[in-house]
Amino acid sequence: MKKYKHIFFDLDRTIWDFDKNSLETFKEIYDKYKLKDKGINTFENFYNTYRQHNLRLWDLYRKGELKKEVLSVERFVLTLKDFGIEDRELAKKIAVEYINISPLKTNLFPHTRKMLNYLKDKYYLHIITNGFEEVQFKKIEANDLKKYFTEIITSEEAGCKKPDKNIFLYSLLKTNALPEESLMIGDDISVDIQGAKTVGMDQVFFNFDNLSHSEEITYEINSMEEISKIL
């Protein structure tokens, strides 16, 4: 088996359980702002509507077609609007609330800390993330993750976002790593896997949802514990 020296991780939905943490945050927001009384009949409708808008706007942000300041608020403006609530000030309050609460959540994927402890003395571990810089570092601090990683590279620092090959080239340069001795672990085929491929890095697809696909990938796992079979 190829000898790796540098292991690069995605953060959201790979280490940090984004969906579980977001769900908890949105429940708090739904109750705090009494959104049921404002016409949003169920929490599920609120959350699912938000996710649709967020997914579309994040795609634009990743492509460089939307600024993060616009994304941060507009996803809530559009969500409220779908329920007949025209209130930008409320959307701004919810946006701030989400950014403040969400990063402090501490749900990691099962076996994550066990695997990081297993890997940290054998390899140089790094993070490459597209998430908002100030938010991602709060997540890392709240979950006591910094001790595992040599470098934490954000898209804002690199000036480009995954899957752009330049964020991977930037990461390799910053960590003094060669593509052939590096491995990228992530949950998104189009962002993490294809992006790593463009610079010649091997990849691990963290397929926790057991999605079917036809992509050729170096390794595929369904849980963090399976990393020990590769490394």
LOSEMI-259594 format. One record per residue (C-alpha): x negated, y, z negated; residue in three letters. Coordinates in Angstrom, 3 decimals, always signed. Each point is the difference from the previous one (the first is absolute). Layout:
N
@X=X, Y=Y, Z=Z, res=ala .
...
% end
This chain:
231
@X=+0.000, Y=+0.000, Z=+0.000, res=met .
@X=-1.147, Y=+3.516, Z=+0.852, res=lys .
@X=-1.744, Y=+1.816, Z=-2.830, res=lys .
@X=+1.836, Y=+3.205, Z=-0.852, res=tyr .
@X=-1.446, Y=+2.788, Z=-2.119, res=lys .
@X=+2.720, Y=+2.654, Z=+0.129, res=his .
@X=+3.707, Y=-0.602, Z=-0.589, res=ile .
@X=+2.391, Y=+2.811, Z=+0.945, res=phe .
@X=+3.520, Y=+0.017, Z=-1.461, res=phe .
@X=+3.112, Y=+1.901, Z=+0.937, res=asp .
@X=+1.706, Y=+1.354, Z=-3.145, res=leu .
@X=+3.778, Y=+0.204, Z=+0.483, res=asp .
@X=+1.774, Y=-3.331, Z=+0.502, res=arg .
@X=-3.324, Y=-1.815, Z=-0.311, res=thr .
@X=-1.218, Y=+0.773, Z=-3.518, res=ile .
@X=+2.646, Y=+2.383, Z=-1.327, res=trp .
@X=+3.563, Y=-1.324, Z=+0.343, res=asp .
@X=+1.400, Y=+3.014, Z=+1.829, res=phe .
@X=+3.546, Y=-1.318, Z=+0.411, res=asp .
@X=+0.461, Y=-1.040, Z=-3.621, res=lys .
@X=-1.506, Y=+3.217, Z=-1.334, res=asn .
@X=+2.072, Y=+2.147, Z=+2.377, res=ser .
@X=+3.182, Y=-1.815, Z=-0.966, res=leu .
@X=-0.603, Y=+0.716, Z=-3.687, res=glu .
@X=-0.754, Y=+3.654, Z=+0.756, res=thr .
@X=+3.096, Y=+0.507, Z=+2.116, res=phe .
@X=+2.238, Y=-1.520, Z=-2.656, res=lys .
@X=-1.312, Y=+2.574, Z=-2.460, res=glu .
@X=+0.565, Y=+2.826, Z=+2.490, res=ile .
@X=+3.510, Y=-1.194, Z=+0.915, res=tyr .
@X=+1.016, Y=+0.024, Z=-3.657, res=asp .
@X=-1.805, Y=+3.198, Z=-1.011, res=lys .
@X=+1.534, Y=+2.117, Z=+2.756, res=tyr .
@X=+3.442, Y=-1.630, Z=-0.360, res=lys .
@X=+0.094, Y=-0.730, Z=+3.716, res=leu .
@X=+3.082, Y=-2.183, Z=-0.380, res=lys .
@X=+1.944, Y=+3.045, Z=-1.193, res=asp .
@X=-1.255, Y=+1.917, Z=+3.044, res=lys .
@X=+1.531, Y=-2.512, Z=+2.412, res=gly .
@X=-2.648, Y=-2.713, Z=+0.407, res=ile .
@X=+2.201, Y=-2.892, Z=-1.041, res=asn .
@X=-2.669, Y=-2.640, Z=-0.654, res=thr .
@X=-3.690, Y=-0.058, Z=-0.735, res=phe .
@X=-0.512, Y=-2.575, Z=+2.775, res=glu .
@X=+1.453, Y=+2.358, Z=+2.618, res=asn .
@X=-2.238, Y=+2.808, Z=-1.219, res=phe .
@X=-3.136, Y=-2.137, Z=+0.027, res=tyr .
@X=+0.637, Y=-1.683, Z=+3.359, res=asn .
@X=+0.836, Y=+3.305, Z=+1.698, res=thr .
@X=-3.190, Y=+1.551, Z=-1.350, res=tyr .
@X=-2.104, Y=-2.929, Z=+1.207, res=arg .
@X=+1.280, Y=+0.384, Z=+3.557, res=gln .
@X=-0.899, Y=+3.677, Z=+0.116, res=his .
@X=-3.319, Y=-0.518, Z=-1.772, res=asn .
@X=-1.075, Y=-2.744, Z=+2.397, res=leu .
@X=+0.707, Y=+2.149, Z=+3.059, res=arg .
@X=-1.669, Y=+3.119, Z=-1.415, res=leu .
@X=-3.045, Y=-1.947, Z=-1.242, res=trp .
@X=-0.495, Y=-1.309, Z=+3.518, res=asp .
@X=-0.101, Y=+3.601, Z=+1.250, res=leu .
@X=-2.387, Y=+0.960, Z=-2.819, res=tyr .
@X=-2.314, Y=-2.916, Z=+0.830, res=arg .
@X=-0.076, Y=+1.158, Z=+3.628, res=lys .
@X=-0.911, Y=+3.522, Z=-1.081, res=gly .
@X=+3.356, Y=+1.424, Z=+1.136, res=glu .
@X=+1.214, Y=+1.037, Z=-3.456, res=leu .
@X=-1.708, Y=+1.746, Z=-2.910, res=lys .
@X=+0.108, Y=-1.702, Z=-3.382, res=lys .
@X=+1.638, Y=+3.053, Z=-1.622, res=glu .
@X=+2.888, Y=-0.321, Z=+2.449, res=val .
@X=+0.234, Y=-3.772, Z=-0.386, res=leu .
@X=+0.020, Y=+0.233, Z=-3.793, res=ser .
@X=+3.194, Y=+2.074, Z=-0.108, res=val .
@X=+1.721, Y=-0.677, Z=+3.323, res=glu .
@X=+0.549, Y=-3.693, Z=-0.727, res=arg .
@X=+2.162, Y=+1.022, Z=-2.959, res=phe .
@X=+1.717, Y=+2.851, Z=+1.855, res=val .
@X=+1.126, Y=-2.454, Z=+2.683, res=leu .
@X=+1.030, Y=-2.634, Z=-2.545, res=thr .
@X=+2.214, Y=+2.413, Z=-1.924, res=leu .
@X=+1.414, Y=+1.383, Z=+3.240, res=lys .
@X=+1.199, Y=-3.471, Z=+1.010, res=asp .
@X=+2.257, Y=+0.095, Z=-3.070, res=phe .
@X=+1.267, Y=+3.497, Z=+0.775, res=gly .
@X=-2.308, Y=+1.703, Z=-2.495, res=ile .
@X=-1.583, Y=+3.140, Z=+1.505, res=glu .
@X=-2.373, Y=+0.943, Z=-2.827, res=asp .
@X=-3.653, Y=+0.598, Z=+0.867, res=arg .
@X=-0.825, Y=+1.081, Z=-3.550, res=glu .
@X=+1.245, Y=-3.318, Z=-1.348, res=leu .
@X=-2.041, Y=-1.796, Z=+2.675, res=ala .
@X=-3.108, Y=+1.929, Z=-1.107, res=lys .
@X=+0.590, Y=-0.935, Z=-3.646, res=lys .
@X=+0.414, Y=-3.666, Z=+0.894, res=ile .
@X=-3.136, Y=+0.121, Z=+2.170, res=ala .
@X=-2.056, Y=+1.361, Z=-2.903, res=val .
@X=+1.550, Y=-2.523, Z=-2.372, res=glu .
@X=-0.863, Y=-2.885, Z=+2.310, res=tyr .
@X=-3.627, Y=+1.117, Z=+0.391, res=ile .
@X=-0.319, Y=+0.392, Z=-3.779, res=asn .
@X=+1.658, Y=-3.253, Z=-1.108, res=ile .
@X=-0.843, Y=-2.533, Z=+2.683, res=ser .
@X=-3.835, Y=-0.034, Z=-0.294, res=pro .
@X=+0.217, Y=-0.747, Z=-3.719, res=leu .
@X=+1.809, Y=-3.287, Z=+0.594, res=lys .
@X=-2.125, Y=-3.043, Z=-0.745, res=thr .
@X=+1.430, Y=-2.901, Z=+1.989, res=asn .
@X=-2.805, Y=-1.756, Z=+1.875, res=leu .
@X=+0.458, Y=-3.093, Z=+2.149, res=phe .
@X=-0.350, Y=-3.272, Z=-1.963, res=pro .
@X=-3.606, Y=-1.170, Z=-0.515, res=his .
@X=-1.438, Y=+3.327, Z=+1.219, res=thr .
@X=-2.032, Y=+0.799, Z=-3.096, res=arg .
@X=-1.166, Y=-3.612, Z=-0.252, res=lys .
@X=-1.270, Y=+0.143, Z=+3.598, res=met .
@X=-1.664, Y=+3.380, Z=-0.427, res=leu .
@X=-1.852, Y=-1.309, Z=-3.042, res=asn .
@X=-0.990, Y=-3.061, Z=+1.989, res=tyr .
@X=-1.320, Y=+2.090, Z=+2.917, res=leu .
@X=-1.577, Y=+3.036, Z=-1.650, res=lys .
@X=-3.325, Y=-1.624, Z=-0.909, res=asp .
@X=-0.321, Y=-1.814, Z=+3.333, res=lys .
@X=+0.791, Y=+2.776, Z=+2.507, res=tyr .
@X=+0.185, Y=+3.749, Z=+0.431, res=tyr .
@X=+3.709, Y=+0.819, Z=-0.196, res=leu .
@X=+1.559, Y=+3.071, Z=+1.618, res=his .
@X=+3.431, Y=+1.462, Z=+0.758, res=ile .
@X=+1.152, Y=+1.578, Z=+3.269, res=ile .
@X=+3.399, Y=+1.682, Z=-0.348, res=thr .
@X=+2.294, Y=+2.266, Z=+2.028, res=asn .
@X=+1.910, Y=+1.148, Z=-3.084, res=gly .
@X=-0.067, Y=+3.568, Z=-1.288, res=phe .
@X=-3.385, Y=+0.482, Z=-1.676, res=glu .
@X=+1.214, Y=+1.495, Z=-3.276, res=glu .
@X=+2.646, Y=-2.712, Z=-0.347, res=val .
@X=-2.330, Y=-2.914, Z=+0.770, res=gln .
@X=-2.566, Y=+1.036, Z=-2.579, res=phe .
@X=+2.749, Y=+0.276, Z=-2.638, res=lys .
@X=+1.050, Y=-3.573, Z=+0.800, res=lys .
@X=-3.568, Y=-1.204, Z=-0.296, res=ile .
@X=-0.506, Y=+1.776, Z=-3.331, res=glu .
@X=+3.350, Y=-1.090, Z=-1.463, res=ala .
@X=-0.759, Y=-3.626, Z=+0.844, res=asn .
@X=-3.653, Y=+0.097, Z=-1.104, res=asp .
@X=-1.180, Y=-1.076, Z=+3.465, res=leu .
@X=-2.935, Y=+2.328, Z=+0.570, res=lys .
@X=-2.412, Y=-2.312, Z=-1.824, res=lys .
@X=+0.375, Y=-2.602, Z=+2.741, res=tyr .
@X=-0.816, Y=+2.188, Z=+3.002, res=phe .
@X=-3.205, Y=+1.554, Z=+1.283, res=thr .
@X=+1.704, Y=+2.373, Z=+2.426, res=glu .
@X=+3.603, Y=+1.188, Z=+0.382, res=ile .
@X=+0.546, Y=+1.487, Z=+3.432, res=ile .
@X=+3.162, Y=+1.967, Z=+0.782, res=thr .
@X=+1.218, Y=+1.062, Z=+3.419, res=ser .
@X=-0.089, Y=+3.628, Z=-1.146, res=glu .
@X=-3.688, Y=-0.318, Z=-0.848, res=glu .
@X=-0.769, Y=-1.764, Z=+3.285, res=ala .
@X=+2.075, Y=+2.413, Z=+2.070, res=gly .
@X=+1.878, Y=-2.829, Z=+1.738, res=cys .
@X=+2.393, Y=-2.775, Z=-0.892, res=lys .
@X=+0.085, Y=-3.751, Z=+0.490, res=lys .
@X=+0.160, Y=-1.528, Z=+2.587, res=pro .
@X=-2.276, Y=+2.649, Z=+1.565, res=asp .
@X=-3.379, Y=-1.680, Z=+0.373, res=lys .
@X=-1.712, Y=+3.136, Z=-1.305, res=asn .
@X=+1.198, Y=-0.537, Z=-3.571, res=ile .
@X=-1.569, Y=-3.469, Z=+0.101, res=phe .
@X=-3.222, Y=+1.374, Z=+1.509, res=leu .
@X=-0.026, Y=+2.698, Z=-2.678, res=tyr .
@X=+0.499, Y=-2.643, Z=-2.696, res=ser .
@X=-2.803, Y=-2.178, Z=+1.344, res=leu .
@X=-2.331, Y=+2.987, Z=+0.109, res=leu .
@X=+0.909, Y=+1.159, Z=-3.509, res=lys .
@X=-0.502, Y=-3.459, Z=-1.485, res=thr .
@X=-3.112, Y=-0.775, Z=+2.072, res=asn .
@X=+1.744, Y=-3.147, Z=+1.256, res=ala .
@X=-0.238, Y=-1.802, Z=+3.318, res=leu .
@X=+3.214, Y=-1.211, Z=+1.716, res=pro .
@X=-1.234, Y=-3.586, Z=+0.137, res=glu .
@X=-0.526, Y=-0.121, Z=-3.769, res=glu .
@X=+3.335, Y=+1.648, Z=-0.814, res=ser .
@X=+3.548, Y=-1.273, Z=-0.528, res=leu .
@X=+3.236, Y=+2.021, Z=-0.017, res=met .
@X=+2.939, Y=-1.187, Z=-2.132, res=ile .
@X=+3.391, Y=+1.573, Z=+0.686, res=gly .
@X=+3.726, Y=-0.581, Z=+0.380, res=asp .
@X=+0.647, Y=+1.831, Z=+3.285, res=asp .
@X=-0.985, Y=-1.640, Z=+3.289, res=ile .
@X=+0.234, Y=+3.163, Z=+2.109, res=ser .
@X=-1.787, Y=+2.196, Z=-2.541, res=val .
@X=-2.488, Y=-2.111, Z=-1.984, res=asp .
@X=-0.630, Y=-3.020, Z=+2.197, res=ile .
@X=-0.091, Y=+1.571, Z=+3.454, res=gln .
@X=-1.903, Y=+2.989, Z=-1.353, res=gly .
@X=-2.726, Y=-2.225, Z=-1.467, res=ala .
@X=-0.194, Y=-1.944, Z=+3.244, res=lys .
@X=-0.873, Y=+3.141, Z=+1.968, res=thr .
@X=-3.333, Y=+0.264, Z=-1.833, res=val .
@X=-0.780, Y=-3.714, Z=-0.101, res=gly .
@X=+0.952, Y=-0.685, Z=-3.607, res=met .
@X=+1.538, Y=-3.325, Z=-1.007, res=asp .
@X=+3.447, Y=+0.260, Z=-1.545, res=gln .
@X=+2.229, Y=-1.577, Z=-2.639, res=val .
@X=+3.719, Y=+0.485, Z=+0.550, res=phe .
@X=+1.766, Y=+0.072, Z=-3.358, res=phe .
@X=+3.309, Y=-1.374, Z=+1.265, res=asn .
@X=+1.951, Y=+0.024, Z=-3.259, res=phe .
@X=+3.336, Y=+0.124, Z=+1.894, res=asp .
@X=-0.891, Y=-3.008, Z=+2.176, res=asn .
@X=+0.598, Y=+1.969, Z=+3.185, res=leu .
@X=-0.267, Y=-1.879, Z=+3.276, res=ser .
@X=-2.437, Y=+1.497, Z=+2.520, res=his .
@X=-2.183, Y=-0.886, Z=+2.966, res=ser .
@X=-3.020, Y=+2.106, Z=-0.964, res=glu .
@X=-3.377, Y=-1.720, Z=-0.105, res=glu .
@X=-1.370, Y=+0.653, Z=-3.493, res=ile .
@X=-3.165, Y=-1.255, Z=-1.677, res=thr .
@X=+1.798, Y=-1.108, Z=-3.173, res=tyr .
@X=+3.540, Y=+0.109, Z=-1.346, res=glu .
@X=+1.154, Y=-0.284, Z=-3.610, res=ile .
@X=+3.367, Y=+0.088, Z=-1.757, res=asn .
@X=-1.268, Y=+0.866, Z=-3.473, res=ser .
@X=-3.047, Y=+1.700, Z=-1.473, res=met .
@X=-1.072, Y=-3.234, Z=-1.636, res=glu .
@X=-0.730, Y=-1.467, Z=+3.454, res=glu .
@X=-2.921, Y=+2.398, Z=+0.426, res=ile .
@X=-2.104, Y=-2.430, Z=-2.019, res=ser .
@X=+0.359, Y=-2.486, Z=+2.877, res=lys .
@X=-1.691, Y=+2.473, Z=+2.334, res=ile .
@X=-2.532, Y=+1.719, Z=-2.246, res=leu .
% end
